[in-house]
Amino acid sequence: MDELCLHFHVVAVATLLVDGNPQGFFVNLCRAAENWRRLMVHLRREAIPIPASRSTVPLLGAAVSGHWELARQVAELAETRWCPEGEYRTEHAWAQVVHTLIAPGTKNALLPRIEELEAAEGETNSGLAACARALMDVDGESFTEAFRHAGQVHGEDVERRAKLFTTPVTRFAPRRAIWLEGLALLRLAERLGIAPHEEHFRYCPPLARLPMTETYRSDWVVSLAG
């Protein structure tokens, strides 16, 4: 399922950047999220836990599309406990922040998760925790400032990884051109009415920030036994 979702994201990015088709981009992100949702339902039925961070990318894709009901369902099915054998503490903390932002949770539920992410990041400040804090406070000015910093950190990481021979080409391809976390944060800011509309951010093309107008009809899904 992880590979299937990856290829949906590859197709989504190609549809956006090669064909200039934002609706195809959104629909393919939803296809990945819906398949992942079905996997999570199956795993919960079988009592098989997987790390929370494994759900982050499909979840972010649903958020980027503005399909909040699908995103909410994926968030609610995701694991809440840290699985140290399967994910880094920072990955888990970020996943919990995303889940609460999307659900959405109350400020009392979100604040400790942001603080956990800040502690997990330590001195390697990605800017994601600051973006989440600004969303929690519905502070547009702080969000834009934090988002600029997060985008710079992301860009530096992408360029560094692009030069490494060990970077897997197919898995890296969608991330090379599109900042999924950034687009999801912008969509969350848009939902709160604090999105910076006039600015163009690298890895967040304007086409990807348009509204999804095509209805996703739960097509291209895997049938899971049981």
N, C-alpha and C positions, 0 to 999 in steps of 0.2 A: 504493500500500500504506500509505503514511503517512496518507492520508485515511481509508482503511478502518479502520485501527487507532484513529484519533481517534474515529470514530463508534462503534466498539465500546466505547470508554471513556465516551463520552457516554451510551450506553445503559446501561452498567454502573452509572454513578453515579445515573442516573434510577431504575434498578431498585432500587438500595439506598435512596435517600432518599425517593422517591415511593411505591414499592410496599413498602418495608420488607423486601425480599427479598435477604438477603446471598448466598444460593447463586447467584442470577441475576447478582449483582455479580461473584462470583468466576469464574463460567463465561464471562462476556463478557470479562473480563480475560484469561482463558486463550485465548479465541478470537483476541484481538489478538496475543498472544504466539506462538501457533501459526502464524498467517499470517505474522508477521514471521520466524519460524524458517524457514519454507519459502522466503521471499524470500531469506534469507541463504544457504541451501543453493544456490539458483539463482544468486545473484551470485558465490558462491565457484566454482561450476562454470564460470561464464563469465569468471572472473578479473576481476570488477568490484568494486573496493573502495569502501566508503562509510565516512564518519566513525564512529568507535566510539560517539559520543554519540547517534547516530540510533537505536541499539538500546536505549538506557537505559530509555525509558518502557515499551515492551513487556516488557522484562526485569523491571522493577520490578513490573509487573502480575502476572506469573507468581509472583514472590516473595510479593506480598501475598496471593495465593490459597494459598500454601503448596505450590504445584506445583513442587517443587524439581527434579525431573528435567527438566521443560520449561524452567525457568529456567537450569539448568546447560547445556542444549544451546544456548540462545540466547547465553549468556555465552561459550561456547567457540567459537561461530561469529563473534563480533564482532571487529572490527578491533582491533589492539593499537597500531598506529602512529598518531601524531598527524597529522591532516590539517589544517594551518593554514588552508587555503583554505575549509574547510567547517565548522569548529568552533573555539570558544574553547579556550584552554589549560585553563581551569578545568573546562569541560564534559568534555574528554577525560580529565583527571585523575580527576574524579568517576566517569566511566564505568569506568575501570580499577579503581578501588577497589571499585565495585559488582560487577564481574566476579569479582574475587578473593574477595570476601566470599561470593559465591553459589557459586562453583565446588566447594568452597571451596579457597583456596590456603593455603599454610603461612604462618606468621608472617614468615619471611624474605622471602617473596614479597610479602606485604601491606604490610609496614612502609615500603619505599621508595615505594610508590604513595600511601600516606597522607602521607608527607613531601612528595611532589610536589604533592598536593592542597593541603596547608598552604601551600606556597610559592606556588602559583598563586592561592590565595585572598588572600594578603597580609593587608592590614588589613581587608578586607571579610570578616570572619569569619562564615560562615554557620552554623557549628556542626557541619556534616556530617563534617568531618575528625575532630573530637573524638568524635563518635558512633562513627565507624569505629574509632578508636583504642581506645575503651572496649570495643567488640565484640572487637577483636583480643586485648585483655587479659582478656576475660571479666570485666569489672568492672561490676557492676550499679549501684553507687552513682554512679560516674563517668558511666555511660551515661545514667542518668535526668537528671542535672544537665546534661549536654551536650544531651540531647534537648529539655529544656525551653527552652534557649537557642535551639536550631535551630528549634523551633516558633514562638518569638516572632519570629525573623528572617523566617521564612516567612510568618507572618501579616501582618507589616508590609509585605512585598513584595506579597502578594496584595491587600491593601487599597489600596495605592498604584496597582497596575495596574488595579484595578476602577474607579478614578476617571478613567482615561485614555480619551479618545475613540478613540485609536488601537489600543486593545486589541481583537483579533479575538474576537467574541462566542462563536462556536462552539468555537474552539480553547481559549479560556480557561475555558469552562463547567465541565469536569471539575475543573480546578485550583481554581476558585473555591470549591468545596465540600469537596474531598477532597485531603489531602496525601499523594500517592502515595509520595514518598520516605520520609515519616514512617511510614506504615503498613508499608512494606517493612522499615525499620529495626527497628520493633517486632516484626515477624515473625522477623527474624534474631535479635533478642534473645531472643525466645521459644524459638527453636530451640536457643539456648545455655543456656536456663534462667535468664536474668537480666532478663526483661521486667518492667516496672512494671505489675502487673495491676490495682492498686487505683485508679490515677489515670486520669482522663478528660482527654484532650488535644483541644484544638480542631483541627478538620479531620481528626480520627482517630476517627470515631464508634464506639461499642462494637460495633455490628452488623458493622462492617468488620473487627473483630478476632476474630470468631468463627471456628472452624475450618471449612474447606471440607469438606462431607460429600457433596456431589454429585460424581459422576465426570464429568470432561470427556472426551467421546468423539471429539475431533478433528472436530467438525462445523463447518459454516459456514467452509469454507476455500476459498481461491482456487486454481484449477489453473493452475500456471505451465508454459508451453510448454518443451519440451526435456526 
